[in-house]
Structures are given as C-alpha cells and as structure tokens.
C-alpha cells in the first residue's frame, strides 16, 4: 500500500490563463506547426466577427521581419472602458479571461465563429508577449502582456483618425515545437475566409520574403467553387448559387459539376470549416438528391431501367460549398468540426430543393446534363457492385483471403505490423529477404499503376494492380472502406528515388486519398526514403539521403580515396542493404503522409493527376527551382 497521502493540499487550482499554458492542446489542438498557426486564426476570427456584424471590411495579417504576427482590422475596436464586474478595462478582460467577449452578448454579435470566447485570451496565454492597440474615440490605446499577464496598464499613445484593433504577438518558444510561421499555411485559411465573406478584403504580407496575397471575392462562395474547379472540366460554366434566409438562419450554397468522378463538398458554419460535416451537410445532400431525382422521374430519363440513382450517384463529379450562418450554433467540442443543430437540416434541405427545382425549370440544358451524369453514375455503381462482389469472392477463394504475391508477417495485431508496397518484383524480392518476418509484410507491385484520378470506382475495383492492395489491407474500398479493419497500421510506399518512383508514389497517394482517405487522415500512410548515395572509404561507410549530406560525408572521410555510389533504384541494393537503410525502424527515414488541408490536397491531386495539362505545366514551372536530387 502506498504511503502517499491525498488531501486537499494535493488539489491544484490553475488561476487565470495558467490552465491554457499547462494544457495548450485542449485549446488549440496541439503545439506543432498546426497549433502554432491556429493562434493566427483565433485572432483573425475576431476580426471576421466584426465583418459579420457589418463593421469591418479590411483585415491585414503580417508576418514581421522578426517572425512575429500582426493582425490589423478596421472594425469597431475592442472596448477600452472599464468593465464593471472586473473593475478593469474591457480590453484586459477580453485578453486575460477565458469565456469573456462580446460574442456572448447577442446585441454585439448575432453571428460569431468564436463561439466559446476563449480565442484571443488563449493566444495571449501562449505568447511570449502580446501587444494590443485599439483605435477608437479619436485615440490610440495600448496594453502589453507577457505570457498572458499584463505588464502595463491601459495607455493612451496619442490621437488617431482611424478605428480598429491591432494585435501583435510572439508565440512562446518554450511551448511550441516551432515558431516559424508559414506564408503558404496561412494563405489557405485566409483565402478561404475571403471566399466565405463576400466583399471582405484580407491582405497577407510576409516581410521576410516580400510575398503578398491580396484576397477579395465579390462572388463569394461561387468564386470559391470556381477556384476549386479551376483545374477540372465543368459541365456548365457558372456555379449554381442558392441563397436563402429562413428562421434567422442564412443559407448559402454554390454547386458546379465537372466531368470527373470525385465528390468534393466543403461545409462551413459561421465561417468554421466543419470537416466532419453535420446537419447542414446532411440537409444539403437530402435537398440535392430529392431535386435531381424528381427531375429524372419527371422527364423519364431512366426509361425502363431497374436502377435508381442514389445520393452517391447524384454527387459524382460534384464540387459544392455549403455555408450557414446562425445565431446559436452547436458544435461537437472546442474543435468545432461537426454542426449539431437539429433544425438546420430541414432548413437547408428545403432551401436547396426549392431553389434547385426553380433553377432546373429555367435552365433545362444544365438540368439534363446533371441528371444524365447521375444516371450514368448509377449504371457505373451497379457495375462496381458486381466488381465488389467479385473482389469479395476472390478474397474467399484465395489462400488466407490474401493476394498471392503478398509475403505476410506472423504477428496478427495490426497495431504492431506494417506492410511495404514495393515498386517492382526485383526490389520486392530483396525486401522479402531483408525484412523482419515477424511484423513486416511485403507486397510487390508491378506494371503501370492505374491513375485513379481519372477512373470511376468500377474501373478501380477491376484493376489488377489495385485489387492486391485492397485485398492485402482487408478494409474494403471507397464507400465500403472501414479503417477499423485495416490489417496493418503502417502502410509504407517504397519506390525508387527517381522520377518514375516519385510518379508511382503519387499514383498510390492519389488512390489512398480518393478511395481510402482514412488511411491518410488517421496517420497510417508513409513514404519510405531509400538513400541516394553510399559513401565509402576503406572500412568506413555512410548512407546519405541528399547531395548536401554526400558532400559533407566526403569532407568528413577526407576526399582522397573516397568512393561514392549513386543508387538509381531499389533493385541495386541487396537484401542486407535494403534492411539496413530503408526498412530497419532504428535507422530508416520515412515521410508521414498527413492531410492538414483537404481543399489544397484536392487541388494538388487534380493538378498532378487530372486531365488538364496546362495547370500541371504551370505548377512544374513554378516549382522546378525547389527540386533537389532529381534523377532523370
């Protein structure tokens, strides 16, 4: 029995913002690069709330030369008069007290993204220092904080002819894994906010590189859909736009179909990207399905066919953005990834159905194209169902329900196992010999991999290069995919370190993104990093992964008598070398494939693997200078 006592003295009360500094992940999701940038979004969201109230139309975000952040808006300014309950300036209350802010007062903000009122105070708590300057009443006011604690009272810096709030902060390097803000990372979210808030101008500037983005979209979410579809082939030129205000709720939807087969729907509630969807998304799907099926039936487009387009069929090739703005949104937790308000579903569904029905009547050519695309998708789904049944029958007939080329591992616990998808039979043979058979499985891939970006699901399921992967992973595919059934918790793509290898890796990543996305979302997908060079001198040897490392190794060994071997493919390594460099967990290097931004990921896969050549050429020309170790 323990002798440790447990009394009231063991109970610790974290005062003020101490709790935030103690458990930052509870408030911003983590202390990685993602959490770091979340600080900026929290401050910008306050400015957006001013825009939603009709009080702000310009937001400027600057990464300073020192690497800090400044957010400047032309809103009303955070109040500086004394807050009666606390007896200190309201500015100090907003920046130091959790769950404090104007968004709890519906007279100040009818609609707000920062529902919980913890945003800017959390930023203050996690900053080495934060300065707030407020322009109002003809004066400029300032307060400074360090690690969430005020170090100055409210000061009047002088007269001012403008209005608004300027928040500058330096993230605390003792809390965050990195304090290096990414211009590209911020670009994505700020562009998104500009789309969602029609007419609001958002300027992002990086003083370190002189890069500037100036976003303002008078077309709102219709411009958003056009942006998402810009590398695809739309089947009609202008997105269908739905706008409705019902029951104090603003519903806005933009819809445009393209010739592809992927469904891309992005939903937002009060500007928050609800990546897990919710009632507004289900309402949209219901309204769209009902409207399209009603048109198909009214115009007898199915004739005597015994198929009925499902919601999935009707959404094939669809790009859509749904944005709802409501007074009291209910989200799942602080992360706000799923909207729960039950009344939203019916409001969105009826708004979509009614507006689309009118649009279809007024635009019969567009309506017919959408309807026929849905019918074709239904026919394809039926073919895919037969292909799935065939795949399932194959999995039963084949030994152990696994593909013949798979060299499986002996451990059955998925959490302890990994599978290498290896380019080529030769490298696959070396990998089988060099592996640890207890927990490492090898699946050699051969021939030309299918570009799943350009294929319907029935083609994917019938492809002899894809089927072994589906069978080996054992979790289904597409709508039937169940990540809980995944047979290996590390899926590792292992291809040559050359252009062909990079192409194969991209084809495989495209497949996983389009048909097994949870493998990426839950952190199961990796890219193996075979070495580029072996540097030897006598009995000394070092495997290196970049030209810089090669040059340093040559200097370390002494240039005289140094032999450098360039590996052009996995097949050039024997089993021991492949294990030692690329498969041994103690020494190998791998890239974890992550999905931080679904919108940009979708655009990138379309650019790299889609039908349009010009966007791909432009991307290559713009990024060629960043390529290293290219072996053609």
PALO-605491 format. One line per field, with one value per residue (C-alpha): residue number from 1; x, y negated, z negated. Coordinates in steps of 0.001 Angstrom, whole numbers, plus 500000, padded with zeros to 6 digits. Layout:
N
seq	(NUM;...)
c1	(X;...)
c2	(Y;...)
c3	(Z;...)
//
This chain:
632
seq	(1;2;3;4;5;6;7;8;9;10;11;12;13;14;15;16;17;18;19;20;21;22;23;24;25;26;27;28;29;30;31;32;33;34;35;36;37;38;39;40;41;42;43;44;45;46;47;48;49;50;51;52;53;54;55;56;57;58;59;60;61;62;63;64;65;66;67;68;69;70;71;72;73;74;75;76;77;78;79;80;81;82;83;84;85;86;87;88;89;90;91;92;93;94;95;96;97;98;99;100;101;102;103;104;105;106;107;108;109;110;111;112;113;114;115;116;117;118;119;120;121;122;123;124;125;126;127;128;129;130;131;132;133;134;135;136;137;138;139;140;141;142;143;144;145;146;147;148;149;150;151;152;153;154;155;156;157;158;159;160;161;162;163;164;165;166;167;168;169;170;171;172;173;174;175;176;177;178;179;180;181;182;183;184;185;186;187;188;189;190;191;192;193;194;195;196;197;198;199;200;201;202;203;204;205;206;207;208;209;210;211;212;213;214;215;216;217;218;219;220;221;222;223;224;225;226;227;228;229;230;231;232;233;234;235;236;237;238;239;240;241;242;243;244;245;246;247;248;249;250;251;252;253;254;255;256;257;258;259;260;261;262;263;264;265;266;267;268;269;270;271;272;273;274;275;276;277;278;279;280;281;282;283;284;285;286;287;288;289;290;291;292;293;294;295;296;297;298;299;300;301;302;303;304;305;306;307;308;309;310;311;312;313;314;315;316;317;318;319;320;321;322;323;324;325;326;327;328;329;330;331;332;333;334;335;336;337;338;339;340;341;342;343;344;345;346;347;348;349;350;351;352;353;354;355;356;357;358;359;360;361;362;363;364;365;366;367;368;369;370;371;372;373;374;375;376;377;378;379;380;381;382;383;384;385;386;387;388;389;390;391;392;393;394;395;396;397;398;399;400;401;402;403;404;405;406;407;408;409;410;411;412;413;414;415;416;417;418;419;420;421;422;423;424;425;426;427;428;429;430;431;432;433;434;435;436;437;438;439;440;441;442;443;444;445;446;447;448;449;450;451;452;453;454;455;456;457;458;459;460;461;462;463;464;465;466;467;468;469;470;471;472;473;474;475;476;477;478;479;480;481;482;483;484;485;486;487;488;489;490;491;492;493;494;495;496;497;498;499;500;501;502;503;504;505;506;507;508;509;510;511;512;513;514;515;516;517;518;519;520;521;522;523;524;525;526;527;528;529;530;531;532;533;534;535;536;537;538;539;540;541;542;543;544;545;546;547;548;549;550;551;552;553;554;555;556;557;558;559;560;561;562;563;564;565;566;567;568;569;570;571;572;573;574;575;576;577;578;579;580;581;582;583;584;585;586;587;588;589;590;591;592;593;594;595;596;597;598;599;600;601;602;603;604;605;606;607;608;609;610;611;612;613;614;615;616;617;618;619;620;621;622;623;624;625;626;627;628;629;630;631;632)
c1	(500000;501269;502270;501472;498707;495976;494449;493090;496672;497056;494293;495798;493708;495074;494244;493601;495339;497590;495384;495999;499776;499600;497389;497612;496425;492979;492549;494427;494722;498486;501829;503008;503015;499256;498717;501074;499077;495836;496897;496672;493262;491896;492887;491646;488326;487693;488174;485878;483232;483385;482925;479905;478439;478928;481578;484793;485832;489653;491897;495680;497839;501605;504470;507081;510804;511276;508902;506038;502404;500386;496633;495122;491416;489192;486409;484945;487889;487844;486240;488660;486240;486029;484186;482041;482201;486005;486831;489490;489428;487334;490411;492215;489213;488983;492704;493043;489739;488502;484894;484811;483897;481225;480041;478156;476039;473710;473362;477061;477317;474314;476637;480080;482656;484463;481588;483444;485056;488467;490338;492306;492880;494402;496688;497756;498444;500623;502625;505958;504444;501330;500522;497013;496462;492951;491917;488626;487139;489875;492637;495118;495198;497733;498237;501153;501148;503809;502757;499198;499988;499519;502834;501388;498151;495978;497997;496948;499609;498121;495439;494105;491888;491119;489332;490062;492209;495833;497023;500756;502210;505282;504490;506220;509110;509073;505591;505632;507728;508335;507671;508294;505109;504428;503145;501617;499927;498279;497382;495000;492848;492828;491822;489054;487785;487791;485643;483217;482831;481915;483460;485831;489425;492139;495784;498575;502138;505431;508079;510777;510317;508217;505476;501960;498494;495502;492180;488756;485981;482789;481439;481714;481326;480539;484075;485182;483656;485204;488562;488122;487125;489691;491806;488798;486355;482980;479929;478363;480173;478765;478113;474502;474071;471455;470857;468082;467292;464889;464234;467114;469469;471394;471918;474266;475202;477231;477183;479080;479561;482673;483499;485404;484129;485127;482737;484099;481823;483065;480788;481080;479106;479765;482981;484229;485292;483160;485379;483155;480038;476866;473236;473859;475710;473078;470374;472202;472590;468922;467720;470055;469111;465385;465604;467679;465651;462433;463789;464889;461447;459548;461489;461533;465341;465595;463119;462608;465944;465800;468206;467543;470257;471381;472720;476230;475430;473973;477078;479542;481688;480135;482006;479970;480389;477733;477844;475338;475321;473166;472760;473370;475468;476026;479295;480969;483628;486057;487432;484031;484350;480687;477494;474744;471751;468834;466711;469413;468929;465340;466014;468966;467194;464119;466200;468304;465348;463179;465929;467290;463803;463297;466785;466176;462933;464663;467835;466750;470044;472095;469498;469556;473368;473338;470555;472210;475528;473694;472101;475499;476900;474083;474903;478565;477645;475830;478939;481030;478734;479371;483107;482966;481160;483846;486582;484915;484596;488276;489256;487427;488835;492447;494602;494146;491948;495151;496768;499293;502278;501865;504518;502617;504005;503460;502108;498365;497949;497538;498978;502318;502564;503480;503209;505603;504097;507265;507871;508941;509432;513225;513067;510179;512387;515160;512623;511194;514676;515757;512624;511785;509176;507513;505930;506838;504748;505815;503518;505434;503704;504343;503444;501792;499691;496172;495634;492589;492059;490659;488757;485312;485137;484179;487432;489375;487860;488506;492137;494652;497227;494807;492998;496009;496306;492594;492788;496034;494757;491463;489379;487327;487447;485537;482185;482703;486098;486319;489614;488999;489536;492932;495343;498474;498727;501729;501254;504610;505100;508627;509661;512873;514396;513897;511216;509464;509473;508009;505298;504386;504288;501973;499684;499439;498830;496080;494452;494586;493285;490360;489355;490875;491176;491017;494372;495849;493586;494438;498171;498699;500390;504149;506688;509968;513143;515842;519312;520623;524306;526701;529939;532849;536497;538198;536018;534165;530761;527813;524429;523219;519930;520817;523618;524469;524909;527055;529359;529673;530461;533216;534735;534403;536142;538810;538391;541287;540250;536530;534177;530641;527943;524703;521654;519322;516854;515895;516884;520554;520561;520931;518646;521005;521440;517704;517052;519854;518931;515203;513403;515118;512995;516100;517825;515342;513884;510221;507827;504467;501698;499326;496140;496111;494123;491616;490898;494524;495085;492195;493541;497036;495914;493805;496763;499219;496987;493997;493190;494251;497854;498297;497843;500391;502877;502417;502922;506123;507488;506682;508216;511086;513636;512773;513510;516553;518270;516359;517479;516153)
c2	(500000;496544;494189;491129;489043;487482;484407;481025;479800;482092;480304;477634;474746;473152;469483;467209;468484;470991;473841;472853;472862;476176;477927;475958;478897;478658;475188;475154;478860;479207;477436;478465;476294;476729;475416;472522;471308;471808;468822;466593;467973;467236;463573;463266;464870;461913;459559;461733;461497;457727;458266;460498;457682;455366;453330;454383;454813;454862;457276;457178;460059;459571;461926;459440;459497;460797;463702;462433;461856;458659;458684;455288;454687;451642;452810;451017;451829;453884;451682;449951;448579;450172;453481;453144;456735;456943;453316;453215;452143;454424;454898;456520;458743;459960;460794;462433;464125;467313;467288;463489;461447;459641;462811;463829;460687;461086;457298;457177;460216;462007;464446;465455;468091;467739;469321;470269;466877;468378;467475;464286;464926;468293;466597;464197;467044;468896;465866;464692;461239;459712;456075;454835;451420;450069;447094;445592;442346;440406;442026;444913;447123;449838;452687;455142;458651;461256;464915;463734;461355;457568;455727;452303;450573;449153;446391;443632;443391;440330;439143;441363;440700;444350;447130;450815;453277;454261;457437;458253;461325;463529;467229;468750;470900;472913;474182;474658;477182;474495;470766;470384;469179;470433;467973;470826;472337;469013;468369;471322;470307;466594;467229;469474;466727;464210;466562;467104;463403;461779;458350;458520;457778;459815;458925;461312;459974;461677;459061;461766;462506;459575;462015;460585;462027;459727;461594;460123;462099;460280;463602;465196;468964;469113;467831;470476;473267;471857;471842;475479;476469;474378;477427;479582;479538;478123;479367;475879;472549;470799;472374;472655;470293;470746;468092;468151;466605;468617;468680;466247;468531;467608;470488;470137;472903;472974;476037;476931;480335;481356;484232;486091;488742;487355;485727;482600;480901;478408;477243;474236;472915;469308;469461;472533;475412;478288;481038;483722;482181;482159;481232;478564;481097;483811;481242;480235;483850;484584;481494;482148;485844;485084;482318;484305;487497;485514;484103;487571;489001;486066;486380;490208;490357;493883;495356;498969;499418;501080;498671;495670;493027;492829;489754;491010;491262;487772;486326;487859;485092;482517;479588;477701;475276;475003;472067;471462;468579;468892;467317;470244;472911;476135;477882;481034;479723;476825;478144;477370;479952;481023;478954;480462;478072;480347;477606;476751;479925;479177;475512;476300;479224;477196;474200;476395;478367;475313;473259;476124;477044;473487;473428;476743;475418;472255;473982;477298;477930;477724;479764;482516;482707;483111;485686;487773;487696;489075;491835;492797;492888;495208;497590;497449;498130;501257;502380;501508;503576;506576;505840;505638;508960;510441;508984;510447;513842;513680;512887;516007;518256;517163;518693;516835;514250;512519;511838;514407;512019;510835;512098;511669;511279;513651;511153;510591;507454;504580;502040;503873;504587;502792;503533;502287;501607;502128;500961;503914;507650;507319;504870;506872;509975;508141;506684;510155;511494;508499;507899;508888;511542;511223;507803;506692;507737;507169;506620;506191;504011;504467;502854;499481;498307;497029;493270;493354;489591;490359;493563;494460;496828;499819;499415;499145;502313;504275;503159;505975;503556;502132;505333;506825;503663;503765;507449;507092;504221;506008;502936;502526;499569;496383;496067;499527;498700;499374;498232;500295;503434;502306;505250;503096;499772;498696;498743;497817;496907;497921;496751;495792;492385;491144;489575;492901;493732;490334;490884;494279;492811;490043;492536;494575;491499;490465;493887;493692;490114;490846;494341;494976;491465;492521;494285;490794;488974;491333;491341;494831;493898;493376;492911;494818;492831;495022;493444;491711;492427;494782;493025;495411;495157;498329;499933;496709;496268;493921;493970;490453;489048;485722;484211;481959;484984;486640;483634;483464;487194;486797;483983;485977;489028;486917;486546;488802;492405;491789;493848;492608;494966;493481;495698;495343;497933;500227;503185;502130;502923;506397;507597;506569;503057;502580;503624;501518;498328;498367;500970;501095;498922;497974;496244;495754;492424;492130;489337;489466;488521;486111;484326;480868;479154;481164;478253;477806;481574;481974;479172;480658;484169;482662;480614;483511;486349;484779;484359;480728;480381;476608;476371;479193;477396;474158;475976;477616;474348;472528;475202;476611;474497;476235;479747;481473;484760;485185;488311;488482)
c3	(500000;500848;498057;500192;498661;500762;499165;500140;500471;503490;505356;507608;508840;512011;511955;514901;518006;516204;517402;521008;520589;518738;521314;524586;526703;525088;526563;529883;530699;530112;530077;533533;536651;536876;533347;533967;536955;535058;532932;536008;536944;533476;533760;537347;536358;534037;536991;539118;536386;536857;540598;539962;537879;540872;539080;540859;544493;544287;542387;542722;541484;541423;540664;539473;540198;536659;537402;535252;536243;536536;537257;538074;538805;539337;537056;534059;531811;528603;525940;523566;520979;517527;517333;514211;512944;513123;512458;515216;518895;521106;523315;520379;519626;523224;523294;519884;519024;520674;521890;521989;525025;526982;528704;525557;525979;528950;529191;530133;532418;533881;535672;534449;535269;531955;530055;526884;526252;525455;528666;528170;524444;525340;527876;525128;522707;525215;526336;525022;525394;526906;527613;528278;529828;530195;532324;531174;529883;531700;529615;529888;526788;525946;523458;523310;521866;521265;521067;520527;517676;518080;517795;518496;517728;520453;522102;524492;527202;528884;531275;534068;537057;537722;535885;535379;533429;533970;532197;532341;530673;530387;529713;526699;527953;524702;525607;529378;531292;533917;534019;537741;539403;542929;545520;547531;544475;543642;547285;547413;544433;545222;548844;547533;545201;548053;550152;547288;546529;549807;550245;547252;548223;546492;547130;546110;546163;545293;544542;544525;548237;549509;550579;550589;551222;551516;551328;552075;553749;554656;555959;552505;552404;556137;556667;554151;556246;559424;557650;556598;560126;561994;562948;563787;566706;565564;567439;567261;566970;563884;560461;559371;556435;553712;551082;548529;545159;543043;539304;538569;540471;543605;546018;548973;551382;554599;556858;560029;561630;563540;565878;563155;560754;557374;554922;553230;550735;548180;545399;543111;540182;539149;541223;539373;541611;540320;541678;540150;541676;539633;540067;542725;544882;544482;545300;548468;549587;548976;550851;553808;554084;553966;556571;559091;558707;559147;562412;563629;562894;564398;567646;567738;568138;566718;569215;568103;566319;562907;561275;559106;558683;555074;553325;554036;557753;557840;556173;558640;560109;557790;556288;553708;550841;548133;545757;542972;540539;537451;534043;531698;533419;531520;532309;531083;528707;528965;532265;533871;536624;536735;536585;534436;534586;535495;537062;539596;541645;542606;543370;545647;547327;548246;549380;551682;553047;553743;555374;557480;558699;559932;561492;563321;564799;566012;567238;568819;570655;567453;565561;568173;568109;564311;564449;567197;565330;562284;564359;565798;562272;561180;564037;563036;559401;560449;562337;559267;557052;559246;559121;555302;555171;557415;555195;552108;553804;554779;551214;550043;552737;552437;549715;546448;548221;549372;552775;553950;554135;550555;548150;544893;541392;538471;535922;536326;534196;536729;534286;534359;538078;541280;544980;547671;551098;553130;556686;558849;558356;558049;555143;553726;553670;551814;549378;548657;547896;545820;543744;540200;540956;537582;538212;541761;544771;548391;551381;554667;557264;560951;564243;564803;561853;562611;562349;560078;560501;563968;563198;561889;558952;561116;563100;559849;558424;561614;561955;561425;559939;557375;556352;554491;552369;551492;550582;548606;546466;545845;545042;548233;550595;551369;549602;548079;546536;542781;541282;538130;540250;541564;541261;540869;539044;541099;544869;546414;550077;551115;554600;556371;555610;559171;561359;562042;558343;557490;560106;558656;555140;556346;558108;554913;552750;555187;554777;550974;550953;553261;552107;548649;547218;543520;544039;544509;542058;539210;539875;541328;544635;545024;547800;547399;548024;549595;549592;552692;552083;550342;549391;548632;547710;546671;543988;543334;544976;544695;546422;547213;548467;550061;552120;549175;546902;549589;549811;546031;545804;548400;546337;543112;544621;546309;550045;551088;551681;551152;553347;553943;555216;556524;556080;559052;557852;555013;557162;556910;553189;551813;549022;546206;547592;548094;544496;543115;544970;545643;543518;540115;537752;535795;538726;541573;542644;543625;544502;542753;545199;543480;544515;542953;545684;547718;550083;551103;551209;553645;555847;555826;556803;559603;560858;560730;561903;563675;567370;567716;568931;568614;564803;564411;566678;564729;561428;562644;563999;560751;558502;560578;558725;555452;556763;555302;556161;559417;561243;564780)
//
